[in-house]
Amino acid sequence: MTKWPCLKLNLDQRLLHKWCFVKGAFREMDFVKETLGVEVQFGKYAFMVYNVCAKMTIFNKMGFIEAGVEIVPVKCFADEMSTGVSYFEQFVWDLERRGVSDIDIPVLILGIDASSHKALHESSQPYLPQLL
């Protein structure tokens, strides 16, 4: 069985001012295999948006991935978690209304539920999602 390793980029660099050096900074993707990046996000909405609209774009621009998968809970699963957890239906709605940008890459948004071990919904981004 082939492993899906995590990819961590070292970002030690000077930021903002010549005198401000940031040591230990990094960006990390949960799993990368060949040119596919995968992120699993059961957290706040801002992290879902960051993964798809920023992090995956950065990893693409640096030549590590060509496409991505974002795995998120569906609404009924998120309702069983702590408060503030975002969910598939909300994320897809926002992405559809955001529109396409010239820096977007293909990303599959995958909604899962705890009551089964299979994906319930999927959506293909940039922003042509369809509930299956």
C-alpha contacts under 8 A as a table, 3 or more apart, distances in Angstrom:
res1	aa1	res2	aa2	distance
4	W	31	F	5.44
4	W	32	V	5.85
4	W	33	K	5.53
5	P	30	D	7.73
5	P	31	F	5.33
5	P	32	V	5.84
5	P	33	K	6.99
6	C	28	E	7.20
6	C	29	M	5.94
6	C	30	D	5.04
6	C	31	F	4.47
6	C	32	V	6.01
7	L	28	E	5.61
7	L	29	M	5.33
7	L	30	D	6.91
7	L	31	F	6.58
7	L	32	V	6.31
8	K	26	F	6.64
8	K	27	R	5.80
8	K	28	E	4.24
8	K	29	M	6.52
9	L	26	F	5.33
9	L	27	R	5.23
9	L	28	E	6.15
10	N	24	G	7.20
10	N	25	A	6.34
10	N	26	F	4.64
10	N	27	R	6.95
11	L	22	V	7.99
11	L	23	K	7.66
11	L	24	G	7.07
11	L	25	A	5.01
11	L	26	F	4.81
11	L	27	R	7.26
12	D	21	F	7.47
12	D	22	V	5.59
12	D	23	K	4.75
12	D	24	G	5.80
12	D	25	A	5.56
12	D	26	F	7.37
13	Q	21	F	5.80
13	Q	22	V	5.53
13	Q	23	K	6.86
14	R	17	H	6.88
14	R	18	K	6.17
14	R	19	W	7.34
14	R	20	C	5.68
14	R	21	F	4.36
14	R	22	V	5.99
15	L	18	K	7.13
15	L	20	C	5.90
15	L	21	F	6.28
15	L	22	V	6.75
16	L	20	C	6.80
17	H	20	C	5.32
18	K	21	F	7.54
22	V	25	A	6.40
27	R	55	K	7.69
29	M	32	V	6.97
29	M	37	G	6.88
29	M	38	V	6.86
29	M	39	E	6.28
29	M	55	K	8.00
30	D	37	G	7.69
30	D	38	V	5.98
30	D	39	E	5.16
30	D	40	V	6.93
31	F	37	G	5.83
31	F	38	V	4.99
31	F	39	E	6.66
32	V	35	T	6.97
32	V	36	L	5.65
32	V	37	G	4.47
32	V	38	V	6.18
32	V	65	I	7.62
33	K	36	L	5.45
33	K	37	G	6.70
34	E	65	I	7.46
35	T	64	F	6.18
35	T	65	I	4.13
35	T	66	E	5.24
35	T	67	A	6.74
36	L	65	I	5.28
36	L	66	E	6.17
36	L	67	A	5.22
36	L	68	G	5.42
36	L	69	V	7.57
37	G	56	M	7.37
37	G	65	I	5.88
37	G	66	E	7.91
37	G	67	A	6.41
37	G	68	G	4.58
37	G	69	V	6.32
38	V	68	G	5.61
38	V	69	V	4.73
38	V	70	E	6.00
38	V	71	I	7.67
39	E	51	N	7.13
39	E	68	G	7.80
39	E	69	V	6.31
39	E	70	E	4.96
39	E	71	I	6.24
40	V	70	E	5.95
40	V	71	I	4.71
40	V	72	V	6.35
41	Q	47	F	7.28
41	Q	48	M	6.35
41	Q	70	E	7.22
41	Q	71	I	6.12
41	Q	72	V	5.36
41	Q	73	P	7.92
42	F	72	V	5.92
42	F	73	P	6.44
42	F	78	A	7.97
42	F	85	V	6.48
42	F	86	S	7.32
43	G	47	F	6.73
43	G	48	M	7.63
43	G	84	G	7.60
43	G	85	V	5.10
43	G	86	S	6.54
44	K	47	F	5.74
44	K	48	M	7.11
44	K	84	G	5.90
44	K	85	V	4.91
44	K	86	S	5.54
45	Y	48	M	5.29
45	Y	49	V	6.50
45	Y	84	G	7.76
45	Y	85	V	6.70
45	Y	86	S	4.85
45	Y	87	Y	7.75
45	Y	91	F	7.75
46	A	49	V	5.21
46	A	50	Y	6.07
47	F	50	Y	4.94
47	F	51	N	6.04
48	M	51	N	5.23
48	M	52	V	6.47
48	M	70	E	7.79
48	M	86	S	8.00
48	M	91	F	7.74
49	V	52	V	5.42
49	V	53	C	5.66
49	V	54	A	7.58
49	V	91	F	7.89
50	Y	53	C	5.38
50	Y	54	A	5.07
50	Y	55	K	6.11
51	N	54	A	5.88
51	N	55	K	4.86
51	N	56	M	5.97
51	N	70	E	7.67
52	V	55	K	6.29
52	V	56	M	5.48
52	V	57	T	7.26
52	V	68	G	7.94
52	V	70	E	7.19
52	V	107	V	7.28
53	C	56	M	6.67
53	C	57	T	6.40
53	C	104	D	7.13
54	A	57	T	5.21
54	A	58	I	6.15
55	K	58	I	5.09
55	K	59	F	6.24
56	M	59	F	5.11
56	M	60	N	6.04
56	M	65	I	7.66
56	M	67	A	7.88
56	M	68	G	6.77
56	M	105	I	7.69
57	T	60	N	5.01
57	T	61	K	6.08
57	T	103	I	6.78
57	T	104	D	6.56
57	T	105	I	6.62
58	I	61	K	5.10
58	I	62	M	6.20
59	F	62	M	5.16
59	F	63	G	6.39
59	F	64	F	5.38
59	F	65	I	5.91
60	N	63	G	5.11
60	N	64	F	5.64
60	N	65	I	4.76
60	N	66	E	5.64
60	N	67	A	7.58
60	N	105	I	7.63
61	K	64	F	7.68
63	G	66	E	7.53
65	I	68	G	7.33
66	E	105	I	7.04
66	E	106	P	7.60
67	A	105	I	5.97
67	A	106	P	5.02
67	A	107	V	5.68
68	G	105	I	7.69
68	G	106	P	6.45
68	G	107	V	4.49
68	G	108	L	6.30
69	V	107	V	5.33
69	V	108	L	4.67
69	V	109	I	5.93
69	V	110	L	7.05
70	E	107	V	7.04
70	E	108	L	6.23
70	E	109	I	4.89
70	E	110	L	6.00
71	I	109	I	6.14
71	I	110	L	4.73
71	I	111	G	6.03
71	I	112	I	7.21
72	V	87	Y	6.20
72	V	88	F	5.86
72	V	109	I	7.39
72	V	110	L	6.11
72	V	111	G	5.03
72	V	112	I	6.30
73	P	77	F	5.71
73	P	78	A	5.74
73	P	86	S	7.57
73	P	87	Y	5.16
73	P	88	F	5.86
73	P	111	G	5.15
73	P	112	I	4.92
73	P	113	D	6.01
74	V	77	F	5.44
74	V	78	A	6.17
74	V	87	Y	5.01
74	V	88	F	4.80
74	V	89	E	6.51
74	V	111	G	5.10
74	V	112	I	5.61
74	V	113	D	5.90
74	V	121	H	7.98
75	K	78	A	5.04
75	K	79	D	6.13
75	K	86	S	7.85
75	K	87	Y	5.23
75	K	88	F	6.65
75	K	89	E	6.70
76	C	79	D	5.23
76	C	80	E	7.00
76	C	113	D	7.16
77	F	80	E	5.45
77	F	81	M	7.09
77	F	112	I	7.61
77	F	113	D	5.17
77	F	114	A	5.94
78	A	81	M	5.22
78	A	82	S	7.83
78	A	85	V	5.95
78	A	86	S	6.73
78	A	87	Y	6.09
79	D	82	S	7.67
79	D	83	T	7.84
81	M	85	V	6.93
82	S	85	V	6.59
86	S	90	Q	7.14
86	S	91	F	7.47
87	Y	90	Q	5.71
87	Y	91	F	6.27
87	Y	111	G	7.69
88	F	91	F	5.15
88	F	92	V	6.05
88	F	109	I	7.55
88	F	110	L	7.38
88	F	111	G	5.28
89	E	92	V	5.33
89	E	93	W	6.15
90	Q	93	W	5.18
90	Q	94	D	6.30
91	F	94	D	5.28
91	F	95	L	6.20
92	V	95	L	5.08
92	V	96	E	6.05
92	V	109	I	7.67
92	V	123	S	7.27
92	V	127	Y	7.80
92	V	129	P	6.77
93	W	96	E	5.32
93	W	97	R	6.44
94	D	97	R	5.23
94	D	98	R	6.02
95	L	98	R	4.99
95	L	99	G	6.69
95	L	125	Q	7.84
95	L	126	P	7.91
95	L	127	Y	5.75
96	E	99	G	5.90
96	E	127	Y	4.86
96	E	128	L	6.75
96	E	129	P	7.10
98	R	127	Y	7.99
99	G	126	P	7.89
99	G	127	Y	6.44
100	V	104	D	6.79
100	V	126	P	6.04
100	V	127	Y	6.52
101	S	104	D	5.45
104	D	126	P	6.34
105	I	125	Q	7.59
105	I	126	P	6.57
106	P	124	S	7.00
106	P	125	Q	5.39
106	P	126	P	5.60
107	V	124	S	5.79
107	V	125	Q	4.69
107	V	126	P	6.51
108	L	122	E	6.70
108	L	123	S	5.47
108	L	124	S	4.34
108	L	125	Q	5.75
109	I	122	E	5.53
109	I	123	S	4.79
109	I	124	S	6.02
109	I	125	Q	6.94
110	L	119	A	6.66
110	L	120	L	7.83
110	L	121	H	5.94
110	L	122	E	4.39
110	L	123	S	6.31
111	G	119	A	6.03
111	G	120	L	5.96
111	G	121	H	4.96
111	G	122	E	5.93
112	I	117	H	7.93
112	I	118	K	6.79
112	I	119	A	4.69
112	I	120	L	5.46
112	I	121	H	6.87
113	D	116	S	6.09
113	D	117	H	7.45
113	D	118	K	7.66
113	D	119	A	7.06
113	D	120	L	6.75
114	A	117	H	6.93
116	S	119	A	7.95
119	A	122	E	7.37
120	L	132	L	7.40
121	H	131	L	5.59
121	H	132	L	5.41
122	E	129	P	7.47
122	E	130	Q	6.89
122	E	131	L	6.05
122	E	132	L	6.38
123	S	128	L	7.25
123	S	129	P	4.16
123	S	130	Q	5.27
123	S	131	L	6.44
124	S	127	Y	6.57
124	S	128	L	5.87
124	S	129	P	4.94
124	S	130	Q	7.23
125	Q	128	L	5.80
125	Q	129	P	6.29
126	P	129	P	7.98
